[in-house]
Amino acid sequence: MQEFLNYLLTNIVKNPGDVKVNEVLEGNTYNYQITVNPDDMGLVIGKEGRIIRSIRSLAKSKAIKEGVMINVELLEPDGTRRPRPAETAATGETTVEPETTETGESEATETEIAE
């Protein structure tokens, strides 16, 4: 599986030498932690997260065929894990979104994610 993920990612990014896929076994689940060059994060995530979701879907399909359980995580350049939108909404964290004023200028306002 590690080679499969590495193959997919190196063919997507512009800096294939910076792709790292680490395998961590936790209980009966294999966690694959992906690290790429910061310039390639957008390519791996894709528009609205479509590329990383597709990578996860392909990997999970392969895992089912092999009879194993897996998780695929895309790590930030500093090694931390980026929360998925569902996780952020579940915690009730706030985000800052630009809001247009009457003059057409943008103002940042806080909004609740889990409303």
Phi and psi in degrees as a GROMACS rama.xvg file:
@    title "Ramachandran Plot"
@    xaxis  label "Phi"
@    yaxis  label "Psi"
@TYPE xy
-61.0581  -42.1089  GLN-2
-66.6119  -37.8042  GLU-3
-62.3498  -48.734  PHE-4
-63.0919  -41.5461  LEU-5
-61.6527  -41.5755  ASN-6
-61.6527  -48.6003  TYR-7
-58.5259  -49.3235  LEU-8
-67.7917  -41.8218  LEU-9
-65.9327  -21.8252  THR-10
-89.9419  -4.21196  ASN-11
-100.466  -40.3679  ILE-12
-84.739  165.572  VAL-13
-89.7881  -18.6151  LYS-14
-120.9  73.3311  ASN-15
-63.0652  -23.2442  PRO-16
-69.2169  -17.1475  GLY-17
-94.5132  1.35242  ASP-18
-77.5125  128.547  VAL-19
-131.436  131.537  LYS-20
-123.9  111.117  VAL-21
-101.559  137.755  ASN-22
-106.63  125.725  GLU-23
-126.901  123.587  VAL-24
-92.4024  120.633  LEU-25
-124.108  106.275  GLU-26
67.1389  -120.454  GLY-27
-109.059  17.5956  ASN-28
-117.24  132.743  THR-29
-91.7726  123.951  TYR-30
-103.143  126.014  ASN-31
-108.282  117.678  TYR-32
-103.973  117.956  GLN-33
-100.51  132.244  ILE-34
-127.07  130.997  THR-35
-130.885  169.134  VAL-36
-58.9102  138.496  ASN-37
-53.5946  -31.8727  PRO-38
-68.4029  -19.6442  ASP-39
-98.4651  -2.08247  ASP-40
-56.3296  -44.9856  MET-41
-62.7712  -36.4662  GLY-42
-66.8069  -39.1143  LEU-43
-74.6647  -38.6153  VAL-44
-72.2014  -47.0541  ILE-45
78.018  172.33  GLY-46
-64.3565  123.657  LYS-47
55.7476  26.7737  GLU-48
76.5653  16.6359  GLY-49
-66.5943  -39.3496  ARG-50
-67.5769  -49.5164  ILE-51
-64.9197  -34.9989  ILE-52
-64.6155  -39.0303  ARG-53
-66.5288  -40.5811  SER-54
-61.511  -45.2381  ILE-55
-61.9069  -41.1614  ARG-56
-64.1356  -44.8954  SER-57
-62.2418  -44.1012  LEU-58
-64.4  -41.6634  ALA-59
-67.4722  -35.8485  LYS-60
-62.8667  -43.1781  SER-61
-65.7077  -39.389  LYS-62
-64.7171  -40.4932  ALA-63
-61.5988  -42.4021  ILE-64
-62.3552  -35.2571  LYS-65
-86.5144  -8.14653  GLU-66
76.9292  31.7216  GLY-67
-125.859  162.689  VAL-68
-105.942  138.074  MET-69
-138.605  160.403  ILE-70
-132.626  142.063  ASN-71
-120.468  120.482  VAL-72
-118.757  135.512  GLU-73
-98.0846  116.325  LEU-74
-88.7805  148.516  LEU-75
-67.2528  162.521  GLU-76
-56.5103  -27.9092  PRO-77
-85.1256  2.47491  ASP-78
93.9272  -2.96132  GLY-79
-85.194  160.513  THR-80
-91.1425  134.313  ARG-81
-82.0013  126.646  ARG-82
-69.095  142.122  PRO-83
-77.3912  155.642  ARG-84
-54.5147  -38.3451  PRO-85
-64.7275  -36.7319  ALA-86
-67.2257  -41.2883  GLU-87
-64.1049  -42.2655  THR-88
-66.1732  -36.2287  ALA-89
-68.2892  -29.1179  ALA-90
-84.8504  -12.5739  THR-91
74.5999  20.5106  GLY-92
-67.0893  159.293  GLU-93
-105.574  153.259  THR-94
-123.012  161.108  THR-95
-104.181  121.054  VAL-96
-119.939  140.852  GLU-97
-70.9446  141.117  PRO-98
-126.409  133.509  GLU-99
-83.5166  130.628  THR-100
-86.9147  178.579  THR-101
-60.705  -29.4077  GLU-102
-83.6864  -2.79915  THR-103
90.9888  0.914524  GLY-104
-84.5366  153.661  GLU-105
-91.5298  138.996  SER-106
-128.286  137.823  GLU-107
-84.0888  132.817  ALA-108
-133.091  151.744  THR-109
-89.727  137.159  GLU-110
-130.865  147.565  THR-111
-77.0084  135.812  GLU-112
-79.6988  -47.4251  ILE-113
-92.891  83.7581  ALA-114
